[in-house]
């Protein structure tokens, strides 16, 4: 929980609190010290997402690079993202499931990864920690034979992301697959050189201008998340422009 110096707690958690401006991240001198992450030259890659859009926000440019190189891609949506607007009067949870599935397929197509397999585990949104073992068991056969498995960072300060990351790491280990974690919300609550972040395990993935443009186009597919569903605070965008800026850089980051 985020607290004021007087002990009050105006924000439920670090994600709800005001975040770090992207200009602060862009001015960080530490980018040059991150080694380049070597992508596998061929084979199959599995990307686990806690919610539909995490895979594009965190690794969309990398997915485009992998697709261009001819890799076989599998995207695993652990939840259907039905809880993004719990009090919406515009879209019901059932409608959000359908909308977010369509947005994911559109986004992958815009990345050039339209042939990617999509596996949905239908775990309740905001409840992944209660189904972590179930998720691990579902992921093990999907990770078998993969050249790389990527999942949300286990320190992302979002319970769904962290549980999906733990399940992905355990499944990759059991399957004998190389594993990497990608942050999503970290860019919001952390700051450059933040001691809570394992910078010693961080690596960057450089995105050429064309790949970066495709990622931006793919992110635009998630209209239910980046634009208000309607008037009223319950319909507000989950990812306003200042948040999206963290995910539209010429680089992505993973932890090894």
VOMAR-600198 format. One line per 10 residues: number of its first residue (from 0); their letters; for each residue x, y, z of C-alpha. Coordinates in steps of 0.25 Angstrom, whole numbers, plus 5000, padded with zeros to 4 digits. Each point is the difference from the previous one (the first is absolute). Layout:
NUM = A = X/Y/Z; ...
***
This chain:
0 = XXXXXXXXXX = 5000/5000/5000; 5005/5014/4997; 5000/5010/5012; 5002/5014/5002; 5010/5005/5010; 4989/5003/5010; 4996/4985/5000; 4988/5001/4991; 4997/4991/4989; 4993/5006/4988
10 = XXXXXXXXXX = 5004/4990/4990; 4997/4985/5001; 5013/4996/4994; 5012/5005/4992; 4993/4998/4987; 4989/5009/5004; 5009/5011/5005; 5006/5010/4990; 5011/4994/4992; 5014/5003/4994
20 = XXXXXXXXXX = 4999/5009/4988; 5006/4994/4987; 5010/5012/4999; 5007/4995/5012; 5002/4986/4995; 5004/5006/4986; 5011/5008/5007; 5005/4988/5007; 5015/4998/4997; 4998/4985/5004
30 = XXXXXXXXXX = 4995/4995/4987; 5013/4999/4994; 5005/4991/5011; 4989/4990/4997; 5005/4988/4991; 4993/4997/4988; 4991/4987/5002; 5003/4990/4989; 4988/4994/4994; 5000/4985/4996
40 = XXXXXXXXXX = 5003/4999/4985; 4989/4991/4997; 4989/4991/5007; 4988/5002/5008; 4997/5012/5010; 4989/5000/5011; 4996/5013/5006; 4991/5000/5012; 4991/5012/5003; 4992/5002/5013
50 = XXXXXXXXXX = 4990/5008/4992; 4998/5002/4985; 5009/5012/4996; 5012/4997/5010; 5007/4992/4989; 4999/5012/4991; 5003/5011/5010; 5012/4992/5006; 5005/4993/4987; 4993/5004/4988
60 = XXXXXXXXXX = 5012/5005/4993; 5007/4987/5003; 4988/4992/4995; 5001/5007/4987; 5015/4997/4999; 4998/4986/5003; 4988/4999/4990; 5009/5006/4989; 5011/4990/5003; 4990/4988/4998
70 = XXXXXXXXXX = 4999/4996/5014; 4987/4992/5004; 4993/5008/5011; 4990/4996/5011; 4993/5011/5008; 4994/4995/5013; 4989/5009/5006; 4999/4996/5014; 4987/5008/5003; 4990/5006/4990
80 = XXXXXXXXXX = 5002/5014/5006; 4985/5001/5004; 5003/5008/5012; 5007/5012/4994; 4987/5009/5002; 4992/4993/5011; 4990/5011/5001; 4998/5003/4986; 4986/5003/4995; 5004/4999/4985
90 = XXXXXXXXXX = 5007/4986/5000; 4996/4988/5008; 5011/4991/5005; 4996/4990/4989; 5000/5010/4989; 5014/5004/5005; 5005/4986/4998; 4995/5000/4985; 5006/5014/4998; 5013/4998/5006
100 = XXXXXXXXXX = 5002/4986/4992; 4997/5008/4987; 5010/5011/5004; 5011/4990/5003; 4998/4993/4986; 5000/5013/4993; 5013/5005/5008; 5007/4987/4996; 4997/5002/4986; 5005/5014/5000
110 = XXXXXXXXXX = 5013/4995/5005; 5001/4990/4989; 4997/4989/5010; 4986/4997/4995; 5004/4985/4999; 5003/4999/5015; 4992/4990/5008; 4992/5006/5011; 4997/4991/5012; 4990/5005/5010
120 = XXXXXXXXXX = 5000/4994/5014; 4987/5008/5005; 5006/5002/5014; 4991/5011/5007; 5006/5014/4999; 5007/5005/5012; 5000/4985/5005; 5012/4994/4994; 5007/4998/5014; 4989/4991/5004
130 = XXXXXXXXXX = 5002/4991/4987; 5015/5001/4999; 5002/4985/5001; 4989/4998/4989; 5007/5010/4991; 5013/4993/5002; 4995/4986/4996; 4993/5006/4988; 5013/5007/4996; 5009/4988/5001
140 = XXXXXXXXXX = 4996/4993/4987; 4999/5013/4993; 5015/5003/5004; 5005/4986/4996; 5010/5002/4988; 4999/5015/5001; 5013/5008/4997; 4996/5011/5009; 4989/5003/5010; 4996/5014/5004
150 = XXXXXXXXXX = 4991/5004/5011; 4997/5012/5009; 5010/5004/5010; 4998/4994/5013; 5002/5013/5007; 4991/5009/4992; 4991/5004/5012; 4987/4994/4993; 4996/4987/5006; 4995/4994/4987
160 = XXXXXXXXXX = 5013/5004/4993; 5009/4994/5012; 4992/4987/5001; 5000/4998/4984; 5015/5003/5001; 5002/4990/5011; 4992/4989/4992; 5007/5003/4987; 5014/4999/5007; 4996/4987/5007
170 = XXXXXXXXXX = 4995/4994/4987; 5012/5004/4992; 5009/4994/5010; 4992/4987/5000; 5000/5000/4984; 5015/5003/5000; 4997/5013/4992; 5008/5013/5000; 4992/5011/5008; 4999/5015/5001
180 = XXXXXXXXXX = 4991/5009/5007; 4995/5014/4995; 4995/5011/5008; 4987/5008/4997; 4996/5008/5012; 5014/5002/5006; 5002/5012/4991; 4989/5007/5007; 5004/4998/5014; 5015/4998/5000
190 = XXXXXXXXXX = 5011/5011/4996; 5013/4999/4993; 5010/4992/5009; 4989/4996/5009; 5006/4990/5010; 4987/4992/4999; 5003/4996/4986; 5010/4989/4997; 5008/5008/4990; 5011/4990/5001
200 = XXXXXXXXXX = 4991/4990/4992; 4995/5010/4990; 5002/5000/4985; 4995/5008/4989; 4993/4997/4987; 5003/5011/4990; 4988/5003/4990; 5003/5006/4987; 4991/5012/4995; 4991/4991/4991
210 = XXXXXXXXXX = 4998/4990/5012; 4997/5011/5009; 4990/5006/4991; 4993/4986/4999; 5000/4999/5015; 4993/5014/5001; 4990/4995/4990; 4997/4987/5008; 4999/5008/5013; 4989/5008/4993
220 = XXXXXXXXXX = 4992/4988/4998; 4997/4999/5015; 4989/5011/5000; 4993/4995/5012; 5012/5002/5008; 5006/5013/4994; 4988/5008/4998; 4988/5002/5009; 4988/4991/4998; 4991/5012/5003
230 = XXXXXXXXXX = 4997/5011/5009; 5003/4999/5015; 5012/4995/5008; 4995/4986/5000; 5003/5000/4985; 5013/5006/5000; 5012/4995/4992; 5009/4990/5007; 5012/5005/4992; 5000/5015/4998
240 = XXXXXXXXXX = 5010/5006/4991; 5010/5003/5011; 5000/4985/5003; 5001/4995/4986; 5012/5009/4998; 5008/4990/5008; 4997/4989/4990; 5002/5007/4987; 5015/5002/5002; 5011/4995/4990
250 = XXXXXX = 5003/4989/5010; 4994/4989/5008; 5006/4994/5013; 5000/4986/5006; 5006/4994/5012; 5008/4987/4999
***
